Amino acid sequence: MSEFLGYERDDGSVGIRNHVAIISTAPYANDTVERAADIIEGAVPITHPLGRCQTKPDVFQTYRTLLGYGTHPNVYGAVVVAHAGEIVDGDELAGDIAETGRPSDSVNIHGEKGVMNALKRTVNSARDIVQEASAQRRVPADMSNLTFGINCATSDTTSGLCQHKATARAVWRLIDDYGGRGCFAETPEFFGGEKELSERAVNDDVRDAILERVDNWDKRLQATGYDVRGAQPTPDNMDGGLTTIEEKSLGALVKSGDGPIQDIIDYGAKIPGDPGMYIMDTPGHGAESVTGIGAGGAHFMVISTGQGHTLSNAIMPTIKITGNPGSAERVPEQTDVDVSEALVGDESFDWAGDQLWDEIEEVINGKVTMSEAMGESQFAIHRIGPST
């Protein structure tokens, strides 16, 4: 398969979903956003606790993340809702979204003279955009348009041995065979494996940048009095048999394969358009990591899990894969692909990669994932500093 059926955007991107996002700029607009999304079928609420009383680096990161979702390939258009005069300016955000050719609107609760008026305006605007989106049809698009996000969750001893290998095979198929992109993250989970990872960099500058980012995380965590090497692996990792941060890190890196790393980019930054594998500098916290990769424009996410996890994203479909037969049986609604036969049966890891690839082909062409069907999603923007 060299093509998929996608939704063309005016900015040249192609989506695998056709969502309409309703985006809050601050926590005080969250309720209005949620209420509007409950009324309008097909609208996705983007809510969060940030957007006020933040330092400049955090304001920039919050804005960049929200803009990434408003202009995501899987988003047709957006309504931005602000509470009053916010540091994340709703008019500016809606304007930047509109510059990509997407229909957008900006609603301000104070400007509309109250919540009820703002809710009515938001509902009416989102309804109109949803109706427009419903008229768009999928068209054939080249696979090179696609970006593959990668994350792991509730890892255990099966992760590095099985499902991570399947994930690596699938992402490199997209890169090598079709000229697409992959993006993985969770920089603190490189601890103990950063030197091996950095040797895969395409040049010295990228190698040095990888090592610098890992060192920055180490210093940042130690400055809080927090010894990550004593706090990792997490309790659920230890329940699954992982014993040290190095063991967890080396296992986690398996999912990225062993091919060259093109670059390491900032949290929530747009993933470059050139083919290849990229790293996004994110925390190991799954919801923050996945949110960042989504903001970067990944079309879909493969979450490789040992013991099952609800981690998901409403804009970027998340495919859960496990090689733990106990997990697949215990939490079937958290398992899109079970490749445990490659670990405990007679199947090969190539077979496991094929199983995942077959699921990816269906999802990019419209099949909903388990988390999409159940309406599960988490959204958490990573913050850099304290509130002011």
HELIX and SHEET records of a PDB file:
HELIX    1   1 PRO A   27  ALA A   29  5                                   3    
HELIX    2   2 ASN A   30  ILE A   39  1                                  10    
HELIX    3   3 LYS A   56  GLY A   70  1                                  15    
HELIX    4   4 GLY A   90  ALA A   98  1                                   9    
HELIX    5   5 VAL A  115  SER A  134  1                                  20    
HELIX    6   6 MET A  143  ASN A  145  5                                   3    
HELIX    7   7 THR A  157  THR A  158  1                                   2    
HELIX    8   8 SER A  159  GLN A  163  3                                   5    
HELIX    9   9 HIS A  164  TYR A  178  1                                  15    
HELIX   10  10 THR A  187  PHE A  190  5                                   4    
HELIX   11  11 GLU A  194  SER A  198  1                                   5    
HELIX   12  12 ASP A  204  GLN A  222  1                                  19    
HELIX   13  13 VAL A  228  ALA A  231  1                                   4    
HELIX   14  14 PRO A  235  ASP A  239  1                                   5    
HELIX   15  15 ILE A  245  LEU A  253  1                                   9    
HELIX   16  16 VAL A  254  SER A  256  5                                   3    
HELIX   17  17 GLY A  286  ALA A  295  1                                  10    
HELIX   18  18 PRO A  325  ARG A  330  1                                   6    
HELIX   19  19 PRO A  332  GLN A  334  5                                   3    
HELIX   20  20 GLU A  341  VAL A  344  1                                   4    
HELIX   21  21 PHE A  349  ILE A  364  1                                  16    
HELIX   22  22 MET A  370  MET A  374  1                                   5    
SHEET    1   A 3 VAL A  14  GLY A  15  0                                        
SHEET    2   A 3 GLU A   3  GLU A   8 -1                                        
SHEET    3   A 3 VAL A 139  ASP A 142 -1                                        
SHEET    1   B 4 ALA A  43  ILE A  46  0                                        
SHEET    2   B 4 HIS A  19  SER A  24  1                                        
SHEET    3   B 4 VAL A  75  ALA A  82  1                                        
SHEET    4   B 4 SER A 104  ASN A 108  1                                        
SHEET    1   C 7 ILE A 261  ILE A 265  0                                        
SHEET    2   C 7 GLY A 276  MET A 280  1                                        
SHEET    3   C 7 ARG A 181  PHE A 184  1                                        
SHEET    4   C 7 THR A 147  ALA A 153  1                                        
SHEET    5   C 7 PHE A 300  THR A 305  1                                        
SHEET    6   C 7 THR A 318  THR A 322  1                                        
SHEET    7   C 7 VAL A 337  ASP A 338  1                                        
END                                                                             
